[in-house]
Structure formats: structure tokens, C-alpha cells
Amino acid sequence: MTYCVALLLDQGMVFIADTRTNAGLDDVSTFRKLNIIEKPGDRILALAAAGNLSMSQSVVSLIMEGIEDPETGRVDRLENAPTLFKAVQFVGRAVRQVRAEYRPGLAEADVRFNVSFLFGGQIGAEPMRLFMVYAAGNFIECGQDAPFLQIGEHKYGKPILDRAVTYDMDLYDALKIGLISIDSTMRSNLGVGLPVDLAVMRRDALATEVTHRIEAGEIYFNDLRERWSTALRAAHMAIPRPPYGPKR
């Protein structure tokens, strides 16, 4: 299992993804699930993956290598997609191609094709856009009313995002809320864990502003976890007790 979140804001975009993979309680390892495709001055794209690791790796590898057009022989790549819509269509096409290639073997082994992706960024003067791509290769787009998307083990972190994230908030406040969402998920699910990869992209910069990996023991992240726990305890103590009690 994994947890990835992406936030689309007026100032830019934040991607956060954990790295934990497991095939049982005694087979836990790490693998990078956040990939950046960057041509400074031309485009900045981010792709985060969740689901079956072997299938998501195959999709990401195909995306990075490119897909040959059988009619023209041209190899299409994200680096030459003219628009974000064409780029997310390309990601969906890669998902469908991998699904078709492995479908017979997966059916024989009774394994479900379980992958999902967060994909977004900016190409040229286009607006920034953020998408979620499903296992069938179809996708939805993020909007300003709910300016974030999640994949993987998302239920523990979603209430925090629902209450705190707004489209017009500061880019680094959004990063902080995203990290609290990650921490809350890690607290409740052992299938999500450090290291955590993150990327911050400012609108119209067409380059990453920050890329960073949070390792175990990082001072800021440990402090954030402790402060959030302390704040929650203080908040619940400050709320009056319910006026319900035994009938007299």
C-alpha cells in the first residue's frame, strides 16, 4: 500500500508520496513512487504512482521510454506532448497498453490490475492542471473547489485536507498540511511509511522549486508530528464536554 497526495493551488502545486512497499508483514521495502519530468523553461510534470508495484513500475517505465505510434513509427513521449490534456491522455494510453499486455497472465494468476496515478504540472503558458488516472486509463481533473487529489491509503489523511486546504492558501502552508496528512496516515496504517518524497512547483516557473526526501529522524518532520499531536490533545481538551448524562 502507499499514500500519495497532490495539491493544486493558485501559487502552484505540491506533490507528496511515501516510498513503502510490502508483500506481507515480513517483506517490506522502499521504492520511489514520485517521478519528475522537467525541461526548465518549457515544462514541469510530476507523476506519482500507487497500487501493484510491478504493474505501476511497468507503466512508469513505458511512459519514460515512450510509446511508438504503429502508423508513423514516431515515438511519443511526455517531453513532446503539446498540452497537459494530451500528456494525461498519453499516461492513460500507457496504462491501457500495460493492462492489455499483462491481462492474460494476471487473469491466470487471479491478480487484479490495480494501479492509479496522480499526474500534473504545467506546459508552456498553459494553466497548471492536476489529474488522477485510473486503472482503466481514464482520468478526472482536479478543480478549485476541492484543490487536491489522493491515491492509495487516502482515508486517514483526507479529513485534514478537507478542513484545511483552500485554493488560495500559501504554497508552503499547503506543503505543511500535506505532510500532516501523510503523518496521520502513517500513524494509522503500517503500509505507509518513510522515506517520503516531495516536490514543490511554482506556477509559471516551469521548473521545480523544491525536491526533497524526508528520511527517518529528520528534525523538522519529527517536530511537525509532535506539534500536531500536542495541538490535537489541546484542542479536544478545550472543547466543552457533551451535555449528555444520566436521566434524573
C-alpha positions in Angstrom: 0.0 0.0 0.0 1.0 3.6 -0.4 -0.2 7.1 0.0 0.3 10.0 -2.4 -1.3 13.4 -2.4 -1.1 16.4 -4.8 -2.4 19.9 -4.1 -3.3 22.4 -6.9 -3.2 26.0 -5.6 -3.2 29.5 -7.0 0.5 29.8 -6.3 1.5 26.4 -7.7 1.4 22.7 -7.0 2.7 20.3 -4.3 3.3 16.5 -4.7 4.0 14.2 -1.7 4.4 10.4 -1.9 5.6 7.8 0.5 8.0 5.0 -0.6 6.9 2.0 1.4 6.1 -1.3 -0.5 5.2 -4.6 1.1 4.3 -8.1 0.0 3.4 -9.2 3.5 4.4 -8.3 7.1 7.9 -9.8 6.6 8.6 -8.3 3.2 8.7 -4.5 3.5 11.0 -2.3 1.4 11.1 1.1 -0.2 10.7 2.3 -3.8 10.4 5.8 -5.3 6.9 6.5 -6.4 7.2 10.2 -7.4 8.8 10.9 -10.7 9.6 14.4 -12.1 9.8 15.2 -15.8 11.4 18.6 -16.2 12.5 20.8 -19.1 13.3 24.1 -17.5 11.6 27.0 -19.3 9.4 24.5 -21.3 7.5 22.2 -18.9 7.4 20.7 -15.4 5.5 17.5 -14.9 5.1 15.2 -11.9 3.8 11.6 -11.8 3.0 9.7 -8.5 2.0 6.0 -8.5 0.0 3.7 -6.3 -1.1 0.1 -6.4 0.5 -3.1 -7.6 4.2 -2.2 -7.7 5.2 -4.4 -10.7 2.3 -3.0 -12.8 3.0 0.6 -11.8 6.7 0.2 -12.5 5.8 -1.2 -15.9 3.6 1.8 -16.7 6.2 4.3 -15.4 8.9 2.7 -17.5 6.8 2.7 -20.6 6.0 6.4 -20.0 9.7 7.3 -19.6 10.8 5.3 -22.7 7.9 6.5 -24.9 5.3 4.7 -27.0 5.8 4.1 -30.7 3.0 5.1 -33.0 2.4 2.0 -35.2 1.2 4.1 -38.1 4.0 6.7 -38.2 6.8 4.9 -36.3 7.3 8.1 -34.2 7.9 7.6 -30.5 5.6 9.7 -28.4 7.0 11.0 -25.0 5.8 13.3 -22.3 8.7 15.6 -23.3 7.0 16.4 -26.6 3.3 16.4 -25.6 1.9 19.8 -26.8 -0.6 20.2 -23.9 -1.4 18.9 -20.5 -4.5 17.2 -21.8 -2.5 15.4 -24.5 0.0 14.5 -21.8 -2.5 12.9 -19.5 -4.0 11.1 -22.5 -0.6 9.7 -23.1 -0.4 8.4 -19.5 -3.8 6.8 -19.9 -2.6 5.2 -23.1 0.4 3.7 -21.3 -1.8 2.3 -18.6 -4.1 0.6 -21.1 -1.1 -0.8 -23.1 0.4 -2.4 -19.9 -3.0 -3.7 -18.9 -3.6 -5.3 -22.3 -0.1 -6.9 -22.3 -0.4 -8.5 -18.9 -4.1 -9.2 -18.8 -3.9 -12.9 -19.7 -1.2 -13.6 -17.1 -3.0 -11.6 -14.4 -6.2 -13.5 -15.1 -4.5 -16.8 -14.9 -2.9 -15.9 -11.5 -6.1 -14.3 -10.3 -4.4 -11.0 -9.7 -6.2 -7.7 -10.2 -4.7 -4.9 -12.3 -4.6 -2.3 -9.5 -2.8 0.9 -10.3 -3.6 4.6 -10.1 -1.6 7.8 -10.7 -1.5 11.4 -9.9 -0.3 13.5 -12.8 0.1 17.2 -13.2 2.2 20.2 -13.9 2.5 22.9 -16.5 3.5 23.1 -20.1 4.4 26.5 -21.6 1.9 29.3 -21.0 -0.9 26.8 -20.2 -2.5 26.9 -16.8 -1.3 24.3 -14.2 -3.5 21.2 -14.2 -3.8 18.1 -12.0 -5.3 14.7 -12.8 -6.0 11.4 -11.3 -5.6 8.4 -13.7 -7.4 5.2 -13.0 -6.5 1.6 -13.8 -8.7 1.7 -17.0 -6.6 4.6 -18.3 -9.5 7.1 -17.8 -9.0 10.2 -15.7 -10.6 13.0 -13.7 -9.3 16.6 -13.3 -8.8 18.5 -10.0 -10.8 21.7 -9.5 -10.6 24.8 -7.3 -13.4 23.8 -5.0 -11.6 20.7 -3.7 -8.0 21.5 -4.8 -6.3 18.2 -4.0 -6.3 14.6 -5.2 -5.2 11.4 -3.3 -4.3 7.8 -4.3 -3.5 4.8 -2.2 -4.4 4.7 1.5 -6.1 8.0 1.5 -8.9 7.8 4.1 -6.8 8.7 7.1 -5.4 11.9 5.6 -8.4 13.2 3.8 -10.3 14.8 6.7 -7.3 17.0 7.4 -7.2 18.2 3.8 -11.0 18.7 3.6 -10.9 21.0 6.6 -7.6 22.9 5.9 -6.8 23.2 2.2 -8.0 26.1 0.1 -7.0 27.1 -3.4 -5.7 30.5 -2.3 -3.5 29.3 0.6 0.2 29.8 0.7 2.2 27.2 -1.2 4.3 26.2 1.8 1.3 26.2 4.2 -0.2 23.7 1.8 3.0 21.6 1.9 2.8 21.6 5.7 -0.9 20.4 5.7 0.1 17.7 3.1 2.8 16.5 5.5 0.4 16.4 8.4 -1.9 14.3 6.2 1.0 12.0 5.5 1.8 11.7 9.2 -1.8 11.0 10.1 -1.9 8.2 7.5 1.4 6.7 8.8 0.1 6.7 12.4 -2.9 4.6 11.4 -1.5 2.4 8.6 1.8 0.5 8.7 1.6 0.1 5.0 2.6 3.8 4.6 6.0 5.0 5.9 9.2 6.9 5.5 11.1 7.9 3.4 8.7 10.5 1.9 9.4 12.3 -1.4 8.0 15.8 -2.1 8.1 18.3 -4.9 7.0 22.0 -4.9 6.3 23.7 -8.3 5.5 27.4 -8.5 3.1 28.5 -11.2 4.7 29.8 -14.4 8.3 28.9 -13.2 8.4 25.8 -15.4 10.9 24.2 -13.0 10.8 22.5 -9.6 11.3 25.0 -6.7 12.0 22.2 -4.2 12.5 18.5 -4.4 13.3 16.7 -1.1 13.3 13.3 0.5 12.3 13.1 4.2 14.2 10.4 5.9 13.6 8.8 9.3 14.9 11.1 12.1 14.6 14.3 10.2 14.3 17.1 12.7 11.5 19.2 11.0 9.2 16.2 10.3 9.6 14.9 13.9 8.8 18.3 15.3 5.8 18.6 13.0 4.5 15.2 14.2 4.9 16.2 17.9 3.4 19.6 17.5 0.4 18.2 15.6 -0.2 15.6 18.3 0.1 18.2 21.1 -2.3 20.6 19.2 -4.9 17.9 18.8 -4.8 17.0 22.5 -5.1 20.6 23.5 -8.0 21.2 21.0 -10.0 18.3 22.4 -9.5 19.4 26.0 -10.6 22.9 25.1 -13.9 21.8 23.7 -16.7 21.6 26.3 -17.9 18.1 27.3 -21.2 16.9 25.8 -24.2 18.0 27.8 -25.5 14.4 27.8 -25.7 12.4 31.0 -27.9 10.0 33.0 -31.6 11.0 33.3 -32.6 12.2 36.7 
